[in-house]
Amino acid sequence: MPNYRKSVCYFCGKASTSKEHAPPKLFFREFSCDSITVPSCAEHNSHKSGDDQTIVSALIQSLKNSQTKDGSSSNLSPEVQKAIEIAESSFDPTKGRVKNVDLFGASSFQNEFPKVAHFQGKIDGWTKQLTAALVWDSIKSFDNSIDWDKSIVRSPSWLPSDLPEPLNTEKIMKYTNMWQEVEAMESKIEWINGWSAHPRGYPSEIYQFYFADAKENDLIFKHRFYKSYRFFVLFSANEKIINAIFERATTYRTNS
């Protein structure tokens, strides 16, 4: 077991003070599973704990909004239904940062779509940190050759809006085109299953990730939450890191 207080942060290379869970433990409350942990400085662990809770609440609230009036949804698995019930207790503490808003405002589409959760924060940086933690778990060290600031985050599940306001026609067209491009890209890639916590893996209905070669020296990770949300992170890495990631996935499949 690594000594997290005598190591360096998985994301920035500063002295670590604790361990970060990847993904945060909030995703798996009352589920029986272990955790992937990495050494972290305060900035990339305890100081972002509020973001963790806000993001989990936002994702869960949008799922809850998609339920039918009797509280059920044929599209949500029992595990996801359980996660919604467990997370509801955390909605109130985050209501100042998470607001339910109409997706299309006063347009003719308004009544056809459930409200979505808007949160005040940047999920792209949070998703980069999750990816960096999984990379650390494969190489067991910090490598500053990866420039996470230059990595690219895309998602058909996320609207990058700073204000909790409905979409206008221009934004609808912009994001529809973006979603179509991301989904077309996703369908063409041969994804490899990532690894999970060991020996008790994460419930795949709650979280699972995949990865693939994008092009020379580029990798792409796909994070899937609650079997509903997909976030893609594209980043450049050297051959040593790429080989370690593929080996980590192979070792996990062999031992599972």
Legacy VTK file of the C-alpha trace (Angstrom):
# vtk DataFile Version 3.0
C-alpha trace
ASCII
DATASET POLYDATA
POINTS 256 float
0.000 0.000 0.000
1.394 3.450 -0.886
2.085 5.937 1.885
-0.112 8.827 0.760
1.561 11.322 3.077
5.002 10.585 1.629
3.998 10.755 -2.006
2.960 13.440 -4.487
-0.451 14.450 -5.786
-1.807 12.433 -8.692
-2.836 15.608 -10.545
-0.326 18.368 -9.866
2.755 16.687 -8.349
2.701 18.695 -5.111
3.216 16.921 -1.785
0.201 14.747 -1.002
-1.690 15.043 2.263
-4.408 12.421 1.868
-5.962 9.991 -0.559
-8.555 10.758 -3.204
-11.190 8.233 -4.256
-11.753 7.771 -7.968
-14.635 8.272 -8.493
-15.628 9.965 -5.204
-17.212 7.705 -2.591
-20.422 9.753 -2.785
-21.337 7.822 -5.933
-21.411 4.538 -4.052
-23.096 5.333 -0.744
-24.611 2.134 0.718
-23.282 0.032 -2.156
-20.923 -2.798 -1.252
-17.733 -2.077 -3.182
-14.112 -1.125 -2.695
-12.432 2.052 -3.983
-9.612 3.075 -6.273
-7.544 5.574 -4.286
-4.657 7.837 -5.250
-2.411 10.277 -3.320
-3.692 13.840 -3.399
-2.923 17.332 -2.193
-5.658 19.263 -0.380
-6.599 21.270 -3.480
-7.414 18.171 -5.496
-9.172 16.288 -2.710
-10.691 17.973 0.339
-10.992 21.405 -1.297
-13.077 19.920 -4.120
-15.368 17.842 -1.896
-18.108 20.452 -2.352
-17.852 20.011 -6.121
-18.146 16.246 -5.673
-21.424 16.553 -3.797
-22.770 19.200 -6.159
-22.013 17.125 -9.253
-23.517 13.948 -7.794
-26.631 15.903 -6.784
-26.948 17.491 -10.232
-26.649 14.160 -12.038
-29.084 12.458 -9.671
-31.626 15.279 -9.775
-31.767 15.191 -13.569
-32.383 11.445 -13.383
-35.090 11.968 -10.796
-36.720 14.606 -12.993
-36.914 12.015 -15.771
-39.034 9.699 -13.651
-42.753 9.347 -14.213
-45.265 10.883 -11.801
-45.506 7.640 -9.821
-41.718 7.810 -9.216
-40.763 5.031 -11.601
-38.908 4.864 -14.869
-38.535 1.860 -17.128
-35.168 3.207 -18.254
-33.560 3.204 -14.807
-32.150 0.035 -13.297
-32.847 -0.984 -9.664
-29.282 0.072 -8.770
-29.820 3.549 -10.192
-33.221 3.818 -8.508
-31.482 2.955 -5.237
-28.814 5.601 -5.866
-31.540 8.223 -6.393
-33.239 7.330 -3.127
-29.945 7.438 -1.212
-28.790 10.734 -2.739
-32.044 12.602 -2.174
-30.948 13.377 1.379
-28.082 15.471 -0.017
-30.249 17.615 -2.301
-31.012 20.312 0.288
-27.363 21.131 1.165
-26.618 21.719 -2.527
-29.799 23.521 -3.553
-27.943 26.831 -3.582
-25.627 25.502 -6.296
-28.023 23.148 -8.116
-31.209 24.471 -9.696
-33.835 22.643 -11.743
-34.531 24.579 -14.940
-36.500 24.084 -18.146
-34.312 22.888 -20.968
-36.078 24.814 -23.732
-37.815 27.627 -21.868
-41.006 28.956 -23.394
-40.615 27.061 -26.660
-43.091 24.446 -27.903
-40.679 21.758 -26.629
-40.889 22.843 -22.975
-43.591 20.428 -21.853
-42.083 17.495 -23.733
-38.872 17.377 -21.707
-38.244 17.072 -17.957
-36.408 19.808 -16.126
-32.627 19.483 -15.988
-30.282 20.257 -13.112
-27.990 23.239 -13.541
-25.070 23.555 -11.155
-22.657 26.380 -10.569
-19.323 24.802 -11.328
-17.086 23.364 -14.007
-17.523 19.677 -14.624
-14.787 19.574 -17.279
-11.998 20.122 -14.724
-13.589 17.596 -12.382
-13.724 15.008 -15.197
-10.071 15.653 -16.073
-9.117 14.978 -12.451
-11.008 11.683 -12.449
-9.174 10.664 -15.625
-5.821 11.681 -14.121
-6.540 9.576 -11.031
-7.187 6.498 -13.172
-3.986 7.153 -15.120
-2.077 7.368 -11.802
-3.635 4.050 -10.801
-2.151 2.450 -13.901
1.391 3.849 -13.612
1.480 4.291 -9.782
3.268 7.618 -10.071
2.809 11.224 -11.131
3.995 12.001 -14.660
4.134 15.657 -15.663
4.420 14.797 -19.353
0.609 14.872 -19.515
-0.688 18.424 -19.792
-4.201 18.127 -18.400
-4.924 21.769 -19.214
-4.696 20.837 -22.891
-6.946 17.799 -22.601
-10.394 18.072 -24.194
-13.705 17.186 -22.518
-16.860 16.532 -24.527
-20.224 15.136 -23.550
-23.688 14.705 -25.068
-24.935 14.766 -21.447
-23.640 18.172 -20.380
-24.472 21.748 -21.345
-21.543 24.090 -20.598
-23.636 27.047 -19.416
-22.649 29.424 -16.622
-26.198 30.639 -16.051
-29.298 28.608 -15.104
-31.316 29.663 -18.132
-33.196 27.708 -20.836
-31.667 27.246 -24.246
-32.535 29.601 -27.075
-32.795 28.434 -30.679
-29.163 29.258 -31.436
-27.899 27.234 -28.478
-30.239 24.353 -29.314
-28.708 24.102 -32.780
-25.151 24.482 -31.458
-25.456 21.767 -28.842
-27.487 19.459 -31.083
-24.674 19.533 -33.627
-22.114 18.937 -30.859
-24.088 15.979 -29.486
-24.359 14.446 -32.951
-20.621 14.818 -33.542
-19.762 13.240 -30.177
-22.166 10.333 -30.672
-20.884 9.724 -34.213
-17.331 9.649 -32.850
-18.341 7.274 -30.054
-19.957 4.772 -32.422
-16.806 4.488 -34.562
-14.410 3.695 -31.718
-13.560 0.180 -30.532
-13.785 0.722 -26.784
-11.838 -1.324 -24.253
-13.347 -1.930 -20.820
-11.436 -0.128 -18.111
-10.755 -1.561 -14.681
-12.606 -1.194 -11.430
-11.977 -1.338 -7.700
-10.699 -4.684 -6.418
-11.751 -7.149 -5.164
-15.268 -5.691 -4.919
-15.744 -3.721 -8.100
-17.924 -0.673 -8.564
-21.525 -1.466 -9.558
-21.368 -1.008 -13.329
-24.840 0.565 -13.376
-23.434 3.419 -11.277
-19.999 3.904 -12.847
-17.916 2.324 -15.569
-15.205 3.647 -17.836
-13.712 2.672 -21.172
-10.710 3.831 -23.171
-9.231 3.623 -26.652
-6.451 4.848 -28.896
-7.558 8.035 -30.578
-4.516 8.623 -32.779
-0.751 8.575 -32.344
0.117 9.371 -28.711
-3.500 10.257 -27.924
-5.911 8.372 -25.690
-9.584 8.891 -25.057
-11.423 7.890 -21.894
-15.209 7.469 -21.729
-16.759 7.812 -18.270
-20.311 6.523 -17.850
-22.352 7.455 -14.764
-25.678 5.874 -13.790
-25.740 4.227 -17.243
-27.083 7.547 -18.537
-24.334 10.179 -18.671
-21.223 9.950 -20.846
-18.158 12.166 -20.616
-15.173 11.862 -22.965
-11.652 13.062 -22.162
-9.038 13.222 -24.931
-5.400 13.669 -23.880
-1.859 13.066 -25.114
0.442 10.625 -23.343
3.806 9.012 -23.993
4.236 5.373 -24.979
5.143 4.290 -21.438
1.883 5.612 -20.018
-0.222 4.218 -22.853
1.311 0.753 -22.418
0.745 0.908 -18.652
-2.945 1.739 -19.140
-3.472 -1.170 -21.522
-1.569 -3.495 -19.172
-3.611 -2.334 -16.177
-6.852 -3.204 -17.980
-5.501 -6.589 -19.089
-4.339 -7.453 -15.570
-7.725 -6.517 -14.131
-9.581 -8.725 -16.619
-7.233 -11.623 -15.872
-7.699 -11.341 -12.113
-11.442 -10.720 -12.116
LINES 1 257
256 0 1 2 3 4 5 6 7 8 9 10 11 12 13 14 15 16 17 18 19 20 21 22 23 24 25 26 27 28 29 30 31 32 33 34 35 36 37 38 39 40 41 42 43 44 45 46 47 48 49 50 51 52 53 54 55 56 57 58 59 60 61 62 63 64 65 66 67 68 69 70 71 72 73 74 75 76 77 78 79 80 81 82 83 84 85 86 87 88 89 90 91 92 93 94 95 96 97 98 99 100 101 102 103 104 105 106 107 108 109 110 111 112 113 114 115 116 117 118 119 120 121 122 123 124 125 126 127 128 129 130 131 132 133 134 135 136 137 138 139 140 141 142 143 144 145 146 147 148 149 150 151 152 153 154 155 156 157 158 159 160 161 162 163 164 165 166 167 168 169 170 171 172 173 174 175 176 177 178 179 180 181 182 183 184 185 186 187 188 189 190 191 192 193 194 195 196 197 198 199 200 201 202 203 204 205 206 207 208 209 210 211 212 213 214 215 216 217 218 219 220 221 222 223 224 225 226 227 228 229 230 231 232 233 234 235 236 237 238 239 240 241 242 243 244 245 246 247 248 249 250 251 252 253 254 255
